[in-house]
Amino acid sequence: MELIPAHSFWIKRMESLRTSKRAVLIVAAVTTFMGPFMVSGVNIVLPAMGTDFAAGAVLLSWVANAYLLSTAVMLVPAAKIADMAGRRKIFIYGIGLFTAATVLIAFAPTIWMVIGLRMLQGVGAAMVSTTGIAIVAAVFPVSERGRAIGITVAAVYIGLSTGPFAAGYLSALWGWRSLFLVTFPMGLLSVYLAATMIRDEWTPAAGQPLDIIGTLLYGLCLVLLMAGLSGMPGIKGTMALVGAIVCFYLFIRQELKTPYPVVEIALFQKNRGFAFSSLAALINYAATFAVAFYLSLYLQYIKAMTPQTAGLVLITQPVVMALFSPLAGRLSDRFEPGAIASLGMSLCATGLLLLALLNGGSGISYIVGTLLLLGLGFALFSSPNMNAIMSSVAPAHYGLASGTVATMRLIGQMLSMAIATLFFALFIGDVQITPETHTAFLQAMRLGFAVCCGLCLIGIYFSWNRGSIRANTDS
């Protein structure tokens, strides 16, 4: 008789040691908060950095670009390594690396050291981004995945919304370096939560070798692409873009012939839903990411706002994203994700068109209203589109899909910043923004928003024509 309760005890004990869905969701939400918090906060303290280091607009843009470039370069190999060595392990190591680099930035004596540490910070972010969503997708069934992804995406936007607000006040009280110190306890908490609350391990590619040649070609392609875009229209920029195209061609050839590719090219060739959803993500992020960068400089230089006030204005968009992303995720569990995402991208295109009409006399209510529209559009796009990507592949490819969506996001963000850097170089040059350059700054900003609006219109095509994700999932 005593064997029954003892047996029940050990069953319950073993179940308690497994990774619960709630635990994964908590850890994913906390860890995905940190990166966006830092990204949005850095945009606010860029002018203070520029004053401290006497850095021009182009060099300041590399404080953002270095993070995006290193993250994008490492996302795909990090996804493959995580499938080989364990997603949980890479997830925890990534949090630790991100936290260490963030703290070191607070003590950096030069702008070049800041840029170098931002690159190291991006490597850690890549390790976290490519494994977090894969772990969520592995734990939650298809019927609940949209809601879980929506909550995770909401955490991203909470980070984006609190980053400018916190950065503005921290910068005013203790200087821009305090922004990087305040994330240290968050990093320690995230490592503790991940190590204690995620107990399972996922190694779908255990024993497979890493495609070193493909990884190097992929990274070199992205580096040359960023260098080329930021160096246009000069001869060096053109040569770098040609080199990026050559590297991309060699990368595709390498991935098609190797038995263990770092990227499954066939997945793009045979899975239209996955391919079009990934392209839609890339285009949407390329069109929208530079909004905060542009407006942070616009509000502080043109409107003469303090960092605190500028942060309060910019908080509008990510707050709306955080509020509506869980709802959009739940809707994508019930209705076709592509239709919801296409509506969201249409709203983003409208918001970017309105921003392209900004001038020195534009009212704050106009800016806030446009940010509200952009926030709603991005919320309706992001969660359903990510749900579509993760639901379009088999569980064995969750790591690849997670790495792909993160890569598309980062390449899109990198392209968005490259567009901003290019127009600054053309209209302003590598000088500090002063009243004498305000007219040129407005011209560069308006043209950038117009180009981004055009990108969004192209993205709507891919989003709408991706096919039925729900039908493929049900089959």
DRENSE-652861 format. One line per 10 residues: number of its first residue (from 1); their letters; for each residue y, x, z of C-alpha. Coordinates in steps of 0.02 Angstrom, whole numbers. Layout:
<nodes>
NUM	a	Y,X,Z; ...;
</nodes>
This chain:
<nodes>
1	melipahsfw	0,0,0; 118,143,34; 92,212,-142; 191,70,-219; 357,100,-130; 334,288,-149; 302,266,-335; 455,154,-350; 558,282,-258; 513,421,-379;
11	ikrmeslrts	542,308,-531; 715,267,-467; 743,449,-424; 699,506,-600; 810,371,-675; 955,428,-567; 936,604,-634; 956,547,-813; 1124,545,-897; 1197,371,-878;
21	kravlivaav	1309,291,-1009; 1446,268,-880; 1441,451,-829; 1454,509,-1010; 1600,393,-1042; 1693,456,-888; 1668,639,-933; 1712,610,-1116; 1871,518,-1068; 1929,653,-947;
31	ttfmgpfmvs	1893,798,-1063; 1967,717,-1219; 2127,686,-1122; 2166,871,-1099; 2186,931,-1278; 2302,792,-1337; 2403,808,-1175; 2433,990,-1217; 2467,960,-1402; 2599,826,-1372;
41	gvnivlpamg	2674,920,-1225; 2696,1080,-1326; 2800,985,-1456; 2927,943,-1320; 2944,1120,-1252; 2959,1205,-1424; 3150,1209,-1417; 3143,1290,-1244; 3017,1417,-1310; 3131,1451,-1458;
51	tdfaagavll	3277,1487,-1341; 3172,1594,-1224; 3097,1701,-1363; 3241,1684,-1490; 3114,1614,-1615; 3159,1521,-1775; 3093,1354,-1837; 2955,1429,-1945; 2890,1542,-1806; 2895,1397,-1682;
61	swvanaylls	2791,1293,-1802; 2655,1426,-1787; 2639,1388,-1600; 2568,1222,-1659; 2486,1289,-1818; 2388,1427,-1729; 2302,1301,-1617; 2261,1185,-1761; 2199,1325,-1874; 2082,1405,-1747;
71	tavmlvpaak	2014,1235,-1697; 1982,1185,-1877; 1898,1352,-1917; 1780,1339,-1768; 1735,1154,-1773; 1596,1163,-1902; 1509,1319,-1835; 1531,1253,-1656; 1442,1093,-1706; 1296,1190,-1780;
81	iadmagrrki	1285,1310,-1632; 1289,1161,-1513; 1142,1081,-1605; 1049,1247,-1591; 1092,1300,-1413; 1128,1131,-1332; 1275,1012,-1346; 1297,999,-1157; 1303,1188,-1137; 1433,1214,-1276;
91	fiygiglfta	1533,1068,-1208; 1548,1148,-1035; 1585,1323,-1104; 1720,1250,-1215; 1809,1168,-1069; 1808,1333,-974; 1877,1432,-1121; 2014,1305,-1155; 2066,1305,-972; 2072,1495,-958;
101	atvliafapt	2176,1516,-1117; 2296,1379,-1061; 2332,1465,-895; 2359,1634,-979; 2492,1560,-1094; 2598,1524,-941; 2614,1712,-912; 2634,1767,-1094; 2781,1888,-1115; 2806,1866,-1304;
111	iwmviglrml	2798,1726,-1433; 2660,1822,-1524; 2551,1822,-1368; 2581,1636,-1351; 2522,1611,-1530; 2368,1720,-1501; 2319,1627,-1343; 2348,1462,-1432; 2216,1518,-1557; 2094,1554,-1414;
121	qgvgaamvst	2138,1386,-1339; 2094,1306,-1506; 1921,1385,-1504; 1885,1303,-1337; 1953,1138,-1400; 1837,1148,-1551; 1686,1170,-1438; 1736,1017,-1337; 1786,905,-1483; 1630,932,-1587;
131	tgiaivaavf	1510,896,-1443; 1598,758,-1346; 1585,618,-1474; 1408,673,-1521; 1354,652,-1340; 1436,480,-1330; 1351,426,-1493; 1182,488,-1432; 1192,390,-1269; 1267,224,-1327;
141	pvsergraig	1173,105,-1444; 1253,47,-1606; 1303,-122,-1531; 1406,-35,-1395; 1463,121,-1486; 1627,54,-1552; 1683,3,-1377; 1634,172,-1305; 1722,267,-1444; 1873,154,-1423;
151	itvaavyigl	1886,200,-1238; 1867,385,-1280; 2001,373,-1413; 2112,281,-1289; 2097,432,-1173; 2159,540,-1317; 2312,431,-1336; 2344,424,-1149; 2350,614,-1159; 2468,602,-1308;
161	stgpfaagyl	2579,478,-1216; 2589,568,-1049; 2608,741,-1128; 2788,721,-1189; 2841,633,-1029; 2763,765,-915; 2819,911,-1023; 2999,851,-1025; 3012,839,-836; 2911,995,-800;
171	salwgwrslf	3018,1094,-922; 3178,1031,-842; 3119,1067,-665; 3021,1230,-679; 3032,1286,-861; 2913,1268,-1009; 2779,1381,-931; 2741,1252,-797; 2664,1139,-930; 2522,1262,-952;
181	lvtfpmglls	2494,1284,-765; 2479,1099,-727; 2324,1083,-837; 2224,1208,-732; 2161,1082,-602; 2118,960,-742; 2012,1095,-824; 1920,1135,-662; 1887,950,-632; 1822,929,-810;
191	vylaatmird	1700,1075,-792; 1636,1004,-627; 1614,828,-698; 1526,889,-855; 1408,1005,-758; 1361,874,-628; 1367,708,-722; 1289,754,-891; 1108,800,-852; 1023,783,-1022;
201	ewtpaagqpl	1028,913,-1160; 1023,888,-1349; 958,1025,-1464; 910,943,-1631; 924,1109,-1723; 839,1221,-1595; 764,1376,-1675; 866,1365,-1835; 972,1515,-1886; 1160,1504,-1906;
211	diigtllygl	1225,1516,-2084; 1338,1666,-2057; 1394,1682,-2238; 1438,1497,-2249; 1530,1505,-2083; 1636,1654,-2139; 1676,1576,-2308; 1725,1413,-2223; 1841,1501,-2100; 1919,1613,-2232;
221	clvllmagls	1950,1461,-2342; 2048,1374,-2204; 2148,1530,-2158; 2197,1558,-2340; 2239,1373,-2361; 2357,1375,-2212; 2434,1541,-2263; 2457,1478,-2440; 2539,1314,-2391; 2657,1398,-2267;
231	gmpgikgtma	2697,1536,-2394; 2742,1423,-2539; 2830,1430,-2657; 2820,1621,-2654; 2693,1724,-2750; 2598,1768,-2592; 2577,1585,-2549; 2515,1546,-2724; 2389,1689,-2718; 2326,1630,-2548;
241	lvgaivcfyl	2299,1453,-2615; 2201,1522,-2762; 2096,1623,-2641; 2065,1466,-2537; 2001,1374,-2692; 1884,1519,-2735; 1818,1526,-2556; 1789,1339,-2556; 1688,1350,-2717; 1583,1493,-2647;
251	firqelktpy	1559,1397,-2485; 1491,1244,-2577; 1370,1353,-2677; 1312,1440,-2518; 1281,1275,-2426; 1183,1201,-2572; 1062,1347,-2583; 1033,1395,-2401; 890,1307,-2309; 994,1290,-2149;
261	pvveialfqk	1173,1249,-2202; 1314,1241,-2078; 1372,1084,-2172; 1253,961,-2253; 1337,943,-2423; 1205,815,-2474; 1273,699,-2341; 1438,691,-2436; 1350,672,-2603; 1229,532,-2557;
271	nrgfafssla	1318,440,-2415; 1473,355,-2484; 1519,275,-2318; 1517,443,-2230; 1609,534,-2370; 1748,405,-2394; 1770,378,-2206; 1789,566,-2182; 1916,579,-2323; 2013,432,-2252;
281	alinyaatfa	2021,521,-2083; 2082,682,-2162; 2219,594,-2261; 2276,486,-2115; 2296,634,-1998; 2382,735,-2135; 2506,594,-2154; 2542,557,-1971; 2519,711,-1861; 2688,793,-1897;
291	vafylslylq	2782,637,-1841; 2795,698,-1660; 2845,873,-1717; 2983,809,-1830; 3050,681,-1707; 3046,800,-1559; 3164,916,-1651; 3265,771,-1722; 3295,690,-1553; 3343,852,-1466;
301	yikamtpqta	3444,936,-1604; 3520,789,-1700; 3531,660,-1561; 3566,792,-1425; 3438,717,-1306; 3365,811,-1158; 3179,850,-1164; 3148,713,-1035; 3235,579,-1138; 3153,636,-1300;
311	glvlitqpvv	2985,627,-1212; 3018,448,-1157; 3056,397,-1337; 2904,485,-1410; 2790,409,-1279; 2805,242,-1369; 2679,278,-1507; 2533,347,-1404; 2554,211,-1271; 2525,79,-1405;
321	malfsplagr	2377,180,-1469; 2301,188,-1296; 2322,1,-1269; 2248,-56,-1434; 2113,75,-1470; 1980,-4,-1357; 2015,-174,-1436; 2002,-100,-1611; 1838,-16,-1562; 1765,-181,-1500;
331	lsdrfepgai	1822,-269,-1659; 1731,-138,-1762; 1570,-182,-1669; 1587,-361,-1732; 1675,-346,-1900; 1675,-223,-2045; 1757,-61,-1983; 1828,-19,-2155; 1933,-177,-2164; 2009,-148,-1993;
341	aslgmslcat	2043,36,-2030; 2124,-7,-2198; 2243,-128,-2113; 2288,8,-1988; 2323,135,-2125; 2435,9,-2214; 2540,-10,-2057; 2550,181,-2044; 2615,191,-2223; 2749,61,-2183;
351	gllllallng	2803,157,-2028; 2815,322,-2122; 2922,239,-2257; 3042,180,-2122; 3051,356,-2048; 3091,426,-2220; 3254,326,-2210; 3312,409,-2048; 3484,489,-2041; 3598,560,-1908;
361	gsgisyivgt	3666,389,-1864; 3500,296,-1847; 3487,198,-1685; 3357,229,-1550; 3295,49,-1564; 3254,82,-1747; 3155,238,-1701; 3063,154,-1557; 3019,2,-1664; 2950,115,-1800;
371	llllglgfal	2846,212,-1673; 2776,47,-1607; 2721,2,-1784; 2645,175,-1812; 2553,166,-1645; 2475,-2,-1687; 2426,57,-1861; 2345,216,-1797; 2250,123,-1660; 2179,1,-1788;
381	fsspnmnaim	2127,147,-1899; 2060,280,-1782; 1925,195,-1676; 1849,89,-1817; 1850,238,-1936; 1764,350,-1809; 1638,213,-1773; 1606,199,-1960; 1573,387,-1975; 1454,396,-1826;
391	ssvapahygl	1362,236,-1880; 1337,297,-2059; 1218,439,-2011; 1050,459,-1923; 1045,518,-1740; 990,692,-1795; 1156,710,-1885; 1268,653,-1741; 1322,831,-1707; 1365,860,-1890;
401	asgtvatmrl	1456,693,-1902; 1553,729,-1742; 1599,902,-1805; 1648,830,-1974; 1764,696,-1905; 1843,825,-1789; 1860,946,-1935; 1940,813,-2045; 2060,773,-1904; 2108,955,-1877;
411	igqmlsmaia	2121,999,-2061; 2228,844,-2084; 2338,895,-1937; 2347,1072,-2006; 2399,1007,-2178; 2529,895,-2097; 2606,1043,-2005; 2594,1148,-2164; 2696,1016,-2256; 2826,1022,-2117;
421	tlffalfigd	2827,1213,-2118; 2844,1217,-2308; 2994,1101,-2311; 3077,1194,-2167; 3054,1357,-2262; 3127,1281,-2421; 3276,1193,-2342; 3317,1296,-2186; 3227,1464,-2192; 3167,1561,-2041;
431	vqitpethta	3324,1536,-1937; 3360,1440,-1778; 3414,1259,-1798; 3602,1250,-1769; 3738,1121,-1812; 3763,1215,-1975; 3583,1180,-2028; 3573,998,-1968; 3600,926,-2142; 3463,1036,-2215;
441	flqamrlgfa	3350,989,-2070; 3373,802,-2105; 3335,830,-2290; 3175,924,-2249; 3121,792,-2124; 3153,643,-2238; 3061,724,-2384; 2915,764,-2268; 2902,583,-2211; 2910,521,-2392;
451	vccglcligi	2767,637,-2443; 2665,580,-2293; 2693,398,-2341; 2623,436,-2514; 2471,518,-2435; 2439,361,-2332; 2439,254,-2489; 2304,366,-2562; 2205,355,-2400; 2204,165,-2408;
461	yfswnrgsir	2100,176,-2568; 1963,279,-2486; 1965,173,-2329; 1948,9,-2423; 1815,71,-2546; 1696,155,-2423; 1570,12,-2438; 1492,-94,-2301; 1454,11,-2149; 1382,-136,-2051;
471	antds	1259,-179,-2190; 1197,1,-2198; 1183,10,-2008; 1085,-153,-1998; 966,-94,-2135;
</nodes>
